[in-house]
Amino acid sequence: MGEPKGAARQGVRTACGSDPHGDDGRRPIAWLRIVAPRGAVPTATSWCACGRDRSAVGRARVLALIDDHAAHRDVCSLRNSQEGRAAA
């Protein structure tokens, strides 16, 4: 029979190499998760690495949390310090 030929003998490159899309240093620090199944009560969770953690149940409260999450971007200390560092 002999030795195996091809990639098995030579080894296979793994996917652990460098990122083909590059890395610009940005990382997500805030998440907004909305669950709105058809015919059910919607829920939402807004979380930020700065320690902010809020949730809402019901259409009106979920819509208010979406607005609050967007407004938090302007006042979050983690986001503002990153922007200042990138501009320097």
ZIPEMO-V86273 format. One line per field, one symbol per residue. ss: DSSP state (2 for helix, 1 for strand, 0 for the rest). psi: psi as a letter, one per 20 degrees, with the letter a starting at -180 (. if undefined). burial: 1 if it has 9 or more other ideal C-beta (glycine too) atoms within 8 Angstrom, else 0. A space follows every 50 residues. Layout:
ss: ???
psi: ???
burial: ???
//
This chain:
ss: 00000022220000000000000000000111111000000011111100 00111110222222222222222220222222222220
psi: gaqqqbhhhiqpprjjaqpiirojiqqpiqqoppomqpjrpqqqppqqii ipoqrqpqgghghhhgghghhhhhiphgghhgghhhh.
burial: 00000000000000000000000000001101010000000111111100 01011100001101110110011001011101000000
//
